[in-house]
Amino acid sequence: MEVDRVLLRVAVINLDHCQPTKCGTPCITFCPPVRNKIEAIKMGENGFPVINEELCIGCGICVAKCPFEAIAIVNLPSELGGDIIHQYGINSFRLYRLPYVEAGTVTGLLGRNGIGKSTALSILSGQLRPNLGELGHGGGWEDVAKRFRGTLIQDYFTRMAAGRLKVAYKPQNITLIPKAVKGKVGEVLARIAGPKPLDKVVEMLELGHLLDREVSALSGGELQRLAIAAAILRGGDCYIFDEPSSFLDVRQRVRAAATIRSLVGEGARVFVADHDLSFLDYVSDTIFIFYGEAGVYGVVSGPYGLSEGINTYLAGYSPLENVRFRNYEISFSAHSPPSQDAGGAPSIYWYRMTKTYESFRLTVEEGSVRMGEVIGIIGPNGIGKSTFIRLLAGLEPDDSGNKIEYRSLSYKPQHPEPRDEIVGDALRKAAGKDFETDLYRAEILKPFGLERLLERSMTELSGGELQRVVVAEALSREAEIYLLDEPSAFLDVEERYVVARLLKRLAREKGAYIFLVEHDLMVVDFAATRLMVFTGQPGISGHALPPMNMREGFNKFLSELGITFRRDRKSNRPRVNKPESRLDRLQKEMGEYYYVEAG
């Protein structure tokens, strides 16, 4: 980070990683102030080291000496000191500033995982009362409101303190819903809605066929739509949606975004945090950017206009603070990549095959993939994409009893299961001698934030942490074919970009054959060279078409959904057109649903 003055020091110790009984506390032993009888760091009453940030000189020796990488020390501009909103404890994560939203608008929140978005939403929902940097702060919401005197946030918290602000909150982790909610979908929604009608929300989120199904039997995408519907039917002055696009396919994401946007017509305030830029672009009016260091601190920057905010985030530079928060820019190509010609016969070929289950049948047309290609696989949920990947992986036979076999293969399943194995051991086994290289650390460990997880068991990881480990493990293996089933789930924008960039490099430099199942079209756009489109009736029948060029594939896929995308003039990122807008109608007439440049 580039700043002129550095006066504010932030020291964080991750107690989940810190193991003072095993390391001999070199952080204390080698600290220069401690050697001069100044207790800049000492053992606390809880048995863990405590860093005095006022006495710390910021030399970084304790950071370098810690064998478990549990310590982080950063220097921030002194101006941020008065903007602290919440600190979880001594030497713990802290959040600076808060986003806000005006009535009748949607505010989008954009930033890395672990940077404070969920903390901010917990505060805005009233679930977490901020301590304003004063540990043990016992003030009420009235004191919080005074802190924001003269701003829109003051009115927000004043109404909250008076009990005049009703907030409907859709949490990030929807997998816990079946443990807390019992009954059939229709009964659950009726209890939440009370006398209010269900029909409109049920229709917009396509829940009609699920009303008689038990909540415990729902898939991830179905749970997500139920959670969105529940938040909307609960009603309120403010709605908060934390990662509403997770588990949804492209069509469901657009419908969910349209449903959320419909709330502004009622004058509601809406916050949405998400990592799918197309979704956030479609649903939001303004953008707040979160930057900082994951698990250490987060800073809220904004508000920005919609296009300006997303492009600022992609550029990695905040003009409002004159801060560069990423040392590279995320960019996209305005045109579809040219079809590759490997020359001679295709490298890998599969025959027409079928796979039948009790209530679902998949038909796969014969096709081929050339050396060095990334095949993007797109289609609705429940259409057979994961089944096709399992067939390619040789995990299941087709209806004729045939199994596909390859010399070497790396497979990342859609829903990874935790194993009783240390993260570092799993990655070392996958990467071999490359694990010890600086290149591996720079391309895998650091971008995925795995350095602090290496000593953890995979059974102890959260869903997002496990996803990052399993994706990194799959990309670390030496293989002929890479099969990745929805690798972007739970990943933030930067991590998705890392995955896409690594896939392109594996294909280009190693001549690998790569199949990528993905719902985030930006990841597909960045990584893929050709597309396989799956059509049919979700849950009943699926039809996998042969690989086709990007333009043809996107036109085929999006024409069936009735959705068009345009290109942002500055960043070339794909943006969803509003239904029946001038551009939407024009592109449908042209038959160009994706690769069109526009403002």
C-alpha positions, 0 to 999 in steps of 0.5 A: 500500500502506498502512503505518505505517512505511517503512524497507525500500527495494526498487529494481529495474532491468529489464535487458531494458528498460534501454538506457543507450547510448540514453538518456544515463542521466538516472537518474544525472544527475538523482539528488539524492544524486548531485548532492551527491556521494553515489553512490546510483546509478552505472554498474556493471561490466556497463554498466548503472546500479546503485542503492544501496538504502541511499543511495537517498532514494526520491524517484522522480526516476529512475523518472520520468526513465527513458524506458524505464520500466525502474526501480521503487522501492518502500517496504516495511514494515521487518518484511519485511526478515527474511522475504526468501527469494530475490533474483535479483541486485542491483536484481532481483526478490525474494520474501518468505516461502514457502507450506507444505503439510501431509501429506494436503492441497492448498495453492492459490497465488493471485496475479498473474503475475510476483509470485513463484509460480513462484519459490516453486514452483521453490524447493519443488521443489528446482530453485532453492536460495534465497539468503535475500537474500544474493547469492552465498550458497553454503550448502546445503539444511541452511542453508535448513532452519535458516532456518525453525527450528520450522516445517513448512517446516523439516521439508520442507527437512530431508528435502530436504537428506537426500534423503528428499523426492521431488517430482513437478513439473508445469511451467507451460510445457507447450508445450516438452514436444514438444521434450524428449519423443519417442515415443507417449503410451502409451510415454512414460507407461509409461516414467515409471510403471515397474511402476505401473499406468496405467489409473486415471490414463489413465481419469481424465484421458481419455487412452485414445484418445491412447495411440498418438499421437505427443507431437509431434502433441498439442494444448495441452489434450492436452499439459496432461493428459499433463503432469499424468498424468506428474507423478502417475505419477512419484509422490512425497511432494510434488506441484507443479502450476503452472497445470494448468488452462491449455488445458483445457475446463470438463469437463477442468478438473473431472476434472483437479482431481478427479484431483489431489485424489485424491492426498491420500488417499495422504497426499501434499503437493500445491501448485497454482498457478492463475488459474481461481478455480473450479478452485482452489476445487475442488482446494484445502484452504487458500490462500496469497495472493501480492501485491506488484508484478510483476517487483519483489517478491512477498510470501506471505500466509497460510495462509487457509481455502479460502473465506476465502482466495479472498474475501480475494483478491477483496476486495484486502485482506489482514487478516493484514498489514493491507495493501490490495494492490488498490484495487478489489474484484472482485465478481459478481452472484448472479443471471443478467442480464435478457435485453436487448430492443433493439427491432425486428429483431435487429441482426446475423443469421446463417443456418444454415450448415455447415463440413466438414473431413476428419474434423470437421463443424460445424453452426451454427443460425441466430441473432442478436445485438443491439446492445450484447450480449456473447455468451459461447460455451461448449463442450468443446475440439474442438467447433467454437467457433474454427471458428465465430469464423473463419466470423464473421470472414470468414476461411473460407467455409461449405460453400456458399462464402459468406463473412460480411462486416462494416463493421469487425471486431476479431479476437483469434485463439485462438493469436496468432502473434508479428509483427516489430513493436514493441509500442508501434507495434502498440497505437498503430496499433490505438488511434489518437489514444486511445493518448496519452490518460490513459484509455487508459493507465489502462484498457489499458496499466497493467492489462495491464502493457504500459508496460514492453513498449512498446519490445519487439518482439512476436517477443521476448515470452513466450507470456503477454506476447504474449497480453496485447498481442494482447488489448489490441490487439483491445480497442483497435480501433474496431470494430462487432464484436469476436471474442475467442477464449480471451482469458483464456489466460495471463492472471491473475485481475486481467487477466481481470477487466480484459478482462471489464470492458472488454468490458462497457464496449465493449458498453454505451458503443459499442453493439458486438456482442461474441462471447467464446469462453471456458473460465473460467466466471467471465469468462463470468459477469461479461461475457456477457449471453447464451450460445451453447452448443456440443454434439456429439462433440469432434473429430467433430461440433459443433452450435452452438445459437442464443444463449439467456439466461444461466440457460438456457444454463448449465443446458443446458451444465452438465447435459450435463457433469453439473456444478453450481455454487453461489454464495458468500454473501459474494462471489457467485462461482460455486463447483463442487459436489462430485459427489454432494454434497447441493447437487449432488443438490438442484440437479440435481433442481431443474434449476438448475445455476448460479445458486443461492446457497449457502454 
